[in-house]
């Protein structure tokens, strides 16, 4: 079976919400993914239009998740 290659693709959900006001965000261009990968904590902080700051990361399935910061 020369020339046959197996490609595995895992596509996660790239939309997430602010946990305070439920404003929807979409990480179409991997902007937030790149920020998460640069941080040792593997999450990033986002300042929402509602004025609140929340955290964002990707879960074990590769889905984007917004969470409240304490």
N, C-alpha and C positions, 0 to 999 in steps of 0.2 A: 504494500500500500504506500508506495512512494509518492510524495507530493501532497499527501493528505495531512492537514493540520487541524487540530481541534482548538477552537476558540471558545473560551468561557467568558460570558458577559454577565455582570450583575448590575442591574439598574435599580437603584433605590428611589424612594419618593423624595423629591427635592423641594417640596413646599412644606412650610411650617408656619405657626402662628405665634404672635405675641401672647404670652400667658395672661397678660393684664387686660388687654382690650380685644383680643382675637383678630388683630390686623394680620392679613395673610401676606407672607413673603415667599418668593420663589427664587431658588439659587440656580438659575438657568446657566449662567456663565461660570459656575464654580467659584465665585468670589468668596463666599463664606467657607466653602470646603478648603480653599487654599489658606485662609486665615486660621482655620482649625488645625490644619496640618503644620503650620509654622509654630504654633504654641505648644509648649511642653504639656500643658493641661488638656490639649486636644478639644478645646471649646473656644468660642469667641463671644464677646459682649456686643450687644446691638442696642442702640438708643432708638426707641420707637417714636413714632409721631405723637403718641399719647403722652410722651415725656418720661416714660419709665424705661429703665435699662433691664434687659433680660439676657440670659445665656442661650447659646445655640451650639449644638453638636450633632453628630450622627450616631445613631444607635448601632447595635451589632448586626442589624440587617442592612445597614447602609441608608436608612431613612433619616431625613433631617428632622431634628427635634428642637423646639424652643422650650426653655424652662425658666422658672422664676429664680432669681438670685437672692440669697439670704444675706 
